[in-house]
Amino acid sequence: MRDFNETSITDAVLERFANTPDPRLKEIMASLVRHLHDCVREIEPTFEEWMYAIQFLTRTGQISIGGRQEYILLSDTLGVSMLVDAINHRLPKGATETTVLGPFFVADQPIEQQGADIARGAPGQALYVDARFSSMDGKPLKGAVVDVWQSDSEGFYDVQRSDLDSAQLRGRFHTDTEGRVRFWTIMPTAYPIPYDGPVGDMLKATERHPWRPAHLHFMAAAPGHTTLVTHVFVDGDKYLDSDAVFGVKNSLIDAYPEQPASAAPPGGRNLKGSWRRLDYEFRLSP
């Protein structure tokens, strides 16, 4: 085939992929070509605009070194991460809803004891968490592995701080016979996603902010159940309706009610002033 024009070029490219041996790859490449060509025909970019797009993607790859993955950030801010999550988690009614993993998860944390303080000295308002993990029929999931992690009072995760030499505001637990995990921490705060790179440039150019509403991350794994990756957001946060990565769901919002200074903290802990509490039940899909 020769003499391609702006309409015939698509079929010519699709023909070149006709002998792809992997049927799934063939399906993906054909869809990608069709949608990409349709996009180009719709927007009719200039050479300068197309080169800018290529340079944008090049910079996105170049900054993705070490612990930073700008392409995940791009996927998040375009809503693609949550779309993929939704497609892969068509859960039965009553199962706890999922949301994005985020870039700050750290695997293989040591197991904490029930009632541990994962804040490890981080300043902030004290928070007690009593989380219950059960199957869809309400039976407790004993021995499930639960990871938790969060931002600090200044909106940073421990992996973003060069002054820390050990984990802070994260931990891993085994649920007890009641399927529960109990621990102390501090209230999470809203925080901006990294916006000093190409994704930040995109947000600024489109007058979008980089902020995520305050939340605790939970990941729970139990035999015979789908691993749950989710957040519990803080009710009243001003970014709930404009989360930069589109991760908020109404069922995942909690008031984190404030407890007066006169209320006795669990475990006999000595606290000055009021503290907050989160009681939440997570139901895992089979």
Secondary structure in CASP SS format (residue, H / E / C, confidence):
PFRMAT SS
TARGET T0000
AUTHOR 0000-0000-0000
METHOD secondary structure of the structure
MODEL  1
M C 1.00
R C 1.00
D C 1.00
F C 1.00
N C 1.00
E C 1.00
T C 1.00
S C 1.00
I H 1.00
T H 1.00
D H 1.00
A H 1.00
V H 1.00
L H 1.00
E H 1.00
R H 1.00
F C 1.00
A C 1.00
N C 1.00
T C 1.00
P C 1.00
D C 1.00
P H 1.00
R H 1.00
L H 1.00
K H 1.00
E H 1.00
I H 1.00
M H 1.00
A H 1.00
S H 1.00
L H 1.00
V H 1.00
R H 1.00
H H 1.00
L H 1.00
H H 1.00
D H 1.00
C H 1.00
V H 1.00
R H 1.00
E H 1.00
I H 1.00
E C 1.00
P C 1.00
T C 1.00
F H 1.00
E H 1.00
E H 1.00
W H 1.00
M H 1.00
Y H 1.00
A H 1.00
I H 1.00
Q H 1.00
F H 1.00
L H 1.00
T H 1.00
R H 1.00
T H 1.00
G H 1.00
Q H 1.00
I C 1.00
S C 1.00
I C 1.00
G C 1.00
G C 1.00
R C 1.00
Q C 1.00
E H 1.00
Y H 1.00
I H 1.00
L H 1.00
L H 1.00
S H 1.00
D H 1.00
T H 1.00
L C 1.00
G C 1.00
V H 1.00
S H 1.00
M H 1.00
L H 1.00
V H 1.00
D H 1.00
A H 1.00
I H 1.00
N H 1.00
H C 1.00
R C 1.00
L C 1.00
P C 1.00
K C 1.00
G C 1.00
A C 1.00
T C 1.00
E C 1.00
T C 1.00
T C 1.00
V C 1.00
L C 1.00
G C 1.00
P C 1.00
F C 1.00
F C 1.00
V C 1.00
A C 1.00
D C 1.00
Q C 1.00
P C 1.00
I E 1.00
E C 1.00
Q C 1.00
Q C 1.00
G C 1.00
A E 1.00
D E 1.00
I C 1.00
A C 1.00
R C 1.00
G C 1.00
A C 1.00
P C 1.00
G C 1.00
Q C 1.00
A E 1.00
L E 1.00
Y E 1.00
V E 1.00
D E 1.00
A E 1.00
R E 1.00
F E 1.00
S E 1.00
S E 1.00
M C 1.00
D C 1.00
G C 1.00
K C 1.00
P E 1.00
L C 1.00
K C 1.00
G C 1.00
A C 1.00
V E 1.00
V E 1.00
D E 1.00
V E 1.00
W E 1.00
Q E 1.00
S C 1.00
D C 1.00
S C 1.00
E C 1.00
G C 1.00
F C 1.00
Y C 1.00
D H 1.00
V H 1.00
Q H 1.00
R C 1.00
S C 1.00
D C 1.00
L C 1.00
D C 1.00
S C 1.00
A C 1.00
Q C 1.00
L C 1.00
R E 1.00
G E 1.00
R E 1.00
F E 1.00
H E 1.00
T C 1.00
D C 1.00
T C 1.00
E C 1.00
G C 1.00
R E 1.00
V E 1.00
R E 1.00
F E 1.00
W E 1.00
T E 1.00
I E 1.00
M C 1.00
P C 1.00
T C 1.00
A C 1.00
Y E 1.00
P E 1.00
I C 1.00
P C 1.00
Y C 1.00
D C 1.00
G C 1.00
P H 1.00
V H 1.00
G H 1.00
D H 1.00
M H 1.00
L H 1.00
K H 1.00
A H 1.00
T C 1.00
E C 1.00
R C 1.00
H C 1.00
P C 1.00
W E 1.00
R E 1.00
P C 1.00
A C 1.00
H E 1.00
L E 1.00
H E 1.00
F E 1.00
M E 1.00
A E 1.00
A E 1.00
A C 1.00
P C 1.00
G C 1.00
H C 1.00
T C 1.00
T C 1.00
L E 1.00
V E 1.00
T E 1.00
H E 1.00
V E 1.00
F E 1.00
V E 1.00
D C 1.00
G C 1.00
D C 1.00
K C 1.00
Y C 1.00
L C 1.00
D C 1.00
S C 1.00
D C 1.00
A C 1.00
V C 1.00
F C 1.00
G C 1.00
V C 1.00
K C 1.00
N H 1.00
S H 1.00
L H 1.00
I E 1.00
D E 1.00
A C 1.00
Y C 1.00
P C 1.00
E E 1.00
Q E 1.00
P C 1.00
A C 1.00
S C 1.00
A C 1.00
A C 1.00
P C 1.00
P H 1.00
G H 1.00
G H 1.00
R C 1.00
N C 1.00
L C 1.00
K C 1.00
G C 1.00
S C 1.00
W E 1.00
R E 1.00
R E 1.00
L E 1.00
D E 1.00
Y E 1.00
E E 1.00
F E 1.00
R E 1.00
L E 1.00
S C 1.00
P C 1.00
END
